[in-house]
Amino acid sequence: MSIRFTFGALALAAALAACDRTPPTAGNEESAPSSPQYSVERSAMDRLARKLARALTDSAFRSYLKSQLDHSPFPEHKLQLQKLLLQSDRQALKEVARIGGSSEAELDTDLEEAIPLEIYFPVAQHRDRWDGGPNVLVASAREDREAPVAYDGGGQRQVLSADQPPATPVLAVVPVETDFAHPTGPGAEATCTDCGGGGGGTSGPPPGLYMAYSHFVQDFESWLKGSPEFEYHILGQSGTSDSLRDYQCAGGAAGGYYNFDQNGLNWTGSVLLFNQAQLNNYKSAHPNQNFRIIALEDDDTGCVIKFDANRFKNVISVIQAQYPNLTGVKDTTSSTLAKIVKRANALQKILSAVYSFITTQDDFIGNAVEDVVVGQSFPGANWIIKGENNVTNGWAKLEMR
């Protein structure tokens, strides 16, 4: 029996939202970019970058750091900075203090005042070229597309281009985007909300909604942040309210059949977005309510959505007005008993989990709409990802299996 499908507004995103993870709220506004708390955190990042640059004048410390980076099991050979400095009885921290002429207490204060940070070479050519020599900069940036502030071994400060990396290799000190607690990859255990079973295992891929192709018009990521972290999220009604919550995420931080790692503008493969048990559970708990699929580029904390709630609502309202009653999704059975997913009205436009100012904000890529509704088509794709001001930000191939 052939399976056909039609959707109403999908959007791509990747990474699974943990089942018991508490969503961020707007209660942390004291850490907004213009706040005193933000200034404290940003200044601590800057001081740590300068002290690390000074420490890299020492050949033994350079060799140690290169070895740690080379053996990192995480994407792009990333290391969690606080852990790096405090592990092995604080040996690295002691060396940074000794070489840079500061005290351990000063470094402890910097680590406490800064948000969780990671260190790595975000530019692949820099990572391949650095042989452990002294020709290296250490740069930090808190916000995406912020001009990085860099230091050389002498502690001299320079502001780098936000658009293009320099020729000199740059070690980045940036907010954590990586889940350092859990190795990623197809073999990792899937994490999801309201899975209803069937998220992985050895019995083969479960039935459900899959993606086979994805394209974005840009990477939505500054060069200092390295490879983009694209995610696809299923959003549905929160309880009986008029708000949305995150039901499922597929992306680089997700395991099992939900693992999805797109490092360029194009991706082909097979990734599960929402399994059939989840679809059935949602229909049972929310009769006559449909869901949305959104796409984002995650700036930190994989599979946790951080948007400005009002901005998200405005974007969805514009798309909804452009394509009335066609920006939601529901699954049903056709007259021939073939399983389909078709476009439908999704009333909810408000996120119950909103942007947390403690960490950087995710880039909302879009809410996808079926190509026949938009009036656009691209080879190998059947959904168009519509972003702010109804701009086309990408396209994808989605199918029921």
N, C-alpha and C positions, 0 to 999 in steps of 0.2 A: 504494500500500500504506500503510495507516495505521500509525503508530508509537505504541505504548503503552509506559508505563514505570511501574515501582514502585521506590522506594528504601528503603533501610534507613537510618537516621540520617544526615541531612545536616545541615550547619551552614553558615551563611553566613560569608563573609569576602571581602575584596577586596584585590587587589594581587598581582602576580606575584613569586614568589621567584626571584631571579636565579640563573641556571644554576650559576655558579661561586662563589656567595656562601657564605662560611663561616658556619654558624649560631652564634649566641651560646652561650656555655657558662656554667656556674656558677662559673667560675674567677675571677670579678670581684667576689667577695662583699665585698672591702674597700670598695666604693663603695656599700654598702647605706645606706638612709636614716639609720641610727643611727651610721654609721661616721665617722671623722675625714675621710676623703676626700670623703664626701658633704657634710659641713659646709663644707669648703673650696670645693667647687663651688657650693653654694647661696649662700655669702657673696659669692663673686665675682659671681654673677648679681645679687644685691641691690645691690652697689656700682655695677655697670654701669647698673642702672635709675636709681639716684639721680643719677649723673653725666649720664646722658642727659636726665633731667628738668631738671637745672640748665642744660644746654646749650640746652634749648628756650625759655629766657627770651630768647634772641637771635633776632630776627626773620629774619635772613639764614639762620641754621641751620634754623629752622622751615621756611622756604621751600624750602631744599635737601632736607630730609627729606621734605616733602610731595611734591615733584617725584619723588623716588626711589620713594616708595610708589605714587604714582599711575601710574607707568610700569612697575611690576613686572609681568612676564608670568606670575607664578605665582598660584595660587589665593589669594583673599582679599588680593591685592596684598602678599604676604609678601616680606620681604627677609632674607637671611642676615646676621646682625649682624656677625660677624667680617669678612666680606667687605666689607660696607658701610663699616666704619671703616677698613679697610686699603687699599681701592682708591684709585686716582688719587694715588699717592704719599702715602697716609695723611692726606689733607686733612681728612676728617671726624674722624678721631682727634685730629688737631692742634687742630681747633676745639673739640671736646668738652673737651680738656685745658685750652685757653686760657680758655674761657668759665667752666668749673667751677672753675678755680683749682687743678687737679691737674697732675701731670707726665705726659708721654707714657709714661715708664717704669711708672708706676702703672697706666695703662690697659693697657699691654702685659701686665703681670702678671695683671690681671683677665681679659683675654681668654684667656690661657694656662691659667689655673686653672679657668675655666668650661668646661662642655661646649659643643658647638656650639649656637648659639642663633639664633632667628629673631625678628624684630620686625614687628608689624603691628597693625591694629585688628581684634580678634576679633569685635566687635559691629558688624554691618552698619550700623546706624543711626549709630553713632559714626563709622564710616568715611565715611559720606555727609555727616555734619554738620560734621566738622572742616574748617575753612577755612584752616588754617595759623595760627590765633590762639594766644594763650598759655594759653587755658583747656583744659589737657590734663594728664592724669596718665600716669606711666610705672609699670607694675606688673610684678612677676615672680612666678612660681610654678613649682616644680619638679614636684610630684606632681599628678595629676589630683584635682580637688575640694579641693585645698589652698587656704586663704584667701589671696588675693593680697596681697602687700605692695606698696604704691604710694607714690610720691613726687610732690609738686608742684614747681613751678619754684623754690621757696625751699628745697627739700631736706627739707621736712617729711614725716615718715613717717606712714602710716595703713594700717590693715589693712582690706581690703574684704571684703564678703560673698562667700563661696564660691558662693552660690546665685544671686544677682542682681547684675547690673552697676550701677554708679552712673549718675547722669544725665550726669556729666562724661565726655567721651571719654577712653578708656583705651588707651594703647599698651602692648601686651603684649611682654614679654621672656621667652620660654619655650623649652624644648628643641626642637630642630629636628624637625619632622614631615614637611617637604617635601623632595623630591628636587630640590635646586637644580642638580644637574648635568645633568638631562635634562628638557626640557619634557614635560608630560603631555598627554594627549588621545588621541582615537581614531586620529590619524594617526601617533602615535609607534610605534616598533618594539616589538613585544611582547617581554617578557622572561619566561622560564619555565624550569622544571626538567624535563628529559626530555621536551621538547616532542614530538619525533618528527615535526616539520614541521607545516605547516598552521596556524600561529598567526596569520596575517594575509595580507597580499599583496593582489593585485588580482583574483584569480580568484573572489572571493566567500567568504562565511563557510564555514569547514570544518565537516563533520559533527561532532557531539559533544554534550556535556551543556551546556545553556543555562539561564539564569534569565531570566524575563520579568517577575517582580513580586517586590518585597521590602517587608516592613513590620517595623519594630521598635517595641517598646512605649515605649522611651525612647532618647535619643541617646547615652547612656553617655559624655558629654563635658562638662567644666565650661565655663562661659562664656568664661573666659580662654583656653581652647584653641581657640576658634572652632568652625567646622563639624566634625562628626564625620568620621572617616576609616574607613568601614566596609570590611571585606575578607572575602573568601571564600577558604578554603584547602582544597586536597585533601591529606589526610594518608594515607600508606600505609606499609607495612612498610619498615623500614630494614634493607637487606641481608637476612640470615636471622635477625635478632634479634627480640626481643619488643617492640621500640620502634617508634615512628612517626617519619617525617620528612616535611617539606613538599615535595610534588611540584608544586603549582601554586597560584598566587594570582591573584585577579581583584580589582581595585580602582582607586582613583584614581591610584596610582603605576604602574599597569600600562598598556601600550600595546596597540595593535591591537584585536582582538576581545575581549580580556580587560579593557579599560578599563571601569571602573565607578565612578561618582561619585554616591553617595546623600547629599544634604545635609539631607534631612528624614527624617521617620519613614516616608514612603512613597516608593517608586520603581517606575516601570514602564519597560520598554525591552527590550533584548536584550543579554546579556553571556555570553560563552563562559566556562565554568568549567573544562572538561577536554575536549580534542578527542579524536576517535576514535582517532587514532594514539597518543596518550598512553594511552588505555584499553587498546589492544592491547599496547603496550609493557609496561605494568604487569602485565597478565595473563601475558605471556610470561616476564617476569623473576620474578614472584611467583605461580606457579600455586597455586590453592586459597587465596590470600590476598585479602582484600577491603580496601576503603579507607573512610576517613571524610571527611566534609566539615564543617568548623567555621566559625563566624562570629566575628569579633572587631572591636573598635573599636581602631584602631592609635594608640598614643600617640606614637610617633616611629619613624623608619626604616621607611618603607613596605615591605610585603611581607616583613618579617623578623619572625617570631613571637617574642614575649618574654612567656612565662607563667612563673608559679611551677609547676615540674614536678609537685610533690606535690599541689598544689591541682587542677591539671588532671586528674591521675589520679583523685583523689577524685570530681570532678564526673562524669567518664566512668563510673566504677564505679557511682555512684548511678543514672545513666540506664540503664546496662546491666542493672542489677538490676531496674529498673522495666519494661524492655522486652527480655526475654532474647532474644538472637540476632537482634535487629532494629535494631541501631544501626550497622551497617556497610552498604556498598554494593558491588554487583557488577553487571556487565553480562553479558547472555547473549542467546540467541536462543530465542524461543518456538517452539511446535510449528507455528505458522503462518509461521515465518521472520521475524516482525516483531522488530525490535531493541528490547530492553527493558533497563532497569536496575532491579534489584529489591533489596529489603531482604535483608541477609545478616549473618552473624556476623563481627565484626571483633575479633580477640583483643587487638590491641595497644592499650594504654592509656597508655603512657609516651612522653613526648616526648624524642627524642634531642637536640633543641635546646631549652634551658631559658632561663628568665628571666635576662637580663643586668642586673646591678644598676647598670651605668654609666648606663643610660637608664631612663625611666619604663616601667612595666609596662603591657602591653596589657590591655584589658578583654575577657575571654572571654565572648562572648554566648551561644553554645550549640552543641549538636550536634543537627541537625534529624532528626526522625523523621516518617515518613509519617503523614498525618492519620488514616488508618483504623486505624493502630496505637495512636495516642494517644487516639483517641476525641473529637477536637476538629476542627472545620472552620471555615474563614473564607472569605468570598467571594473568588474569584480565586486562591486558594492551595491547595496540596496537600501542603505540608510544614510541620511545626511545629518551631520552634527551641526546644530545651529547654536551660536553663542550670542554674546551681547550685541544688541542692535541688529539681531537676526543675521549676523555674519556667518558664512559657512566656514567652519573651523576644521572640518574633516569629514570622512565617510567610512563606512564599515560594511562588512558582510555578516548578517546575523541569520541564524536558522534554528528551527526546532529539530531535535534528533530523538 
